[in-house]
Amino acid sequence: MTVIFILIGCSLVLALVFLGAFFWSIKSGQNDDLVTPGYRVLFEDDNKEQQAEQPEPTVQ
């Protein structure tokens, strides 16, 4: 029976830790922008300048 009380106490402490981490992430702005990272994959990289400096390989 004492094991149940220990496990309930540990689970409540763990739940409070996760709740604190959740509120910390909200307060520090971790979840502000959820849309832009999905579109960032579609944007072109700025590698055109680097490609212009390198000569194209010749195929023989």
Stockholm file with secondary structure:
# STOCKHOLM 1.0

chainA/1-60         MTVIFILIGCSLVLALVFLGAFFWSIKSGQNDDLVTPGYRVLFEDDNKEQQAEQPEPTVQ
#=GR chainA/1-60 SS CHHHHHHHHHHHHHHHHHHHHHHHHHHTTTTSCSSHHHHHTTSCCSCHHHHHHSCCCCCC
#=GC SS_cons        CHHHHHHHHHHHHHHHHHHHHHHHHHHTTTTSCSSHHHHHTTSCCSCHHHHHHSCCCCCC
//
